[in-house]
Amino acid sequence: MNVEAINQLINEKPNLSTALGMEFISTPDDDTCMARMKVDERNRQPFGFLSGGASLALAENVAGVGSSALCPGCACVGIEVSGSHVKAVCEGDTVTAYARLLSQGSTLHVWQVDIRNTAEELISSVRVTNYIIRHK
């Protein structure tokens, strides 16, 4: 999935993705996309671990980028995010979100997002549902 056009849009103005340090990555498959985020002062807890909220934000954003790439000209907004955090990540590590499209309807997309550390260990497993708003 090519996300370069979405990357340009994201980088035009400050937003949550840029504030937390997310980087979106194209993939060769039409139903997947990826994002990376270094764990640092922008997205960690006071204890030095990746914030669970930042993990959920990463998952929702990568799924939104994927839906936007599939539906150019549409607004793709998250309407449900549900995740489980299974391992802590220390500041200095980098996490990668692997998003896979599970269902692509005309108004709803469902994504499975697995977030892994640099050792490829599962950090969080997140399900995201996006609502697709088609401009009239």
LINRA-V635913 format. One record per backbone hydrogen bond with DSSP energy under -1.0 kcal/mol. NH is the residue of the N-H (numbers start at 1). CO is the residue of the C=O. E is the energy in kcal/mol with one decimal. If there is no record, write none. Layout:
# LINRA-V635913
nh = <NH,NH>
co = <CO,CO>
e = <E,E>
This chain:
# LINRA-V635913
nh = <7,8,9,10,11,12,19,20,22,23,25,27,32,33,34,35,36,37,39,43,45,48,50,51,55,56,57,58,59,60,61,62,63,64,65,66,67,68,69,70,71,74,75,77,79,80,82,84,86,87,91,92,93,95,96,97,98,99,100,101,102,103,105,109,110,111,112,113,114,115,116,117,120,123,124,125,126,127,128,129,130,131,132,133>
co = <3,4,5,6,7,9,15,16,17,36,34,1,29,99,25,97,23,95,93,40,49,45,89,43,51,52,53,54,55,56,57,58,59,60,61,62,63,64,65,66,67,71,133,131,129,129,127,125,123,123,48,39,90,37,116,35,114,33,112,31,110,110,108,130,103,128,100,126,98,124,96,121,117,115,115,84,113,82,111,80,109,77,107,75>
e = <-2.4,-2.0,-1.7,-2.7,-2.2,-1.1,-2.6,-2.2,-2.8,-2.4,-3.0,-1.7,-1.1,-1.7,-1.7,-1.6,-2.7,-2.3,-3.1,-1.7,-3.7,-1.8,-2.5,-2.5,-1.8,-2.3,-2.3,-2.4,-2.3,-2.7,-2.5,-2.5,-2.1,-2.0,-2.4,-2.1,-2.5,-2.5,-2.2,-1.6,-1.5,-1.9,-2.3,-2.4,-3.0,-1.4,-2.3,-2.2,-3.2,-1.3,-2.3,-2.9,-1.9,-2.7,-2.6,-3.3,-3.0,-2.8,-2.7,-3.0,-3.3,-1.6,-3.0,-2.1,-2.3,-3.1,-2.6,-3.4,-2.2,-2.9,-2.6,-1.9,-2.0,-3.6,-1.4,-2.2,-3.0,-2.9,-2.3,-2.6,-2.9,-3.5,-2.7,-3.3>
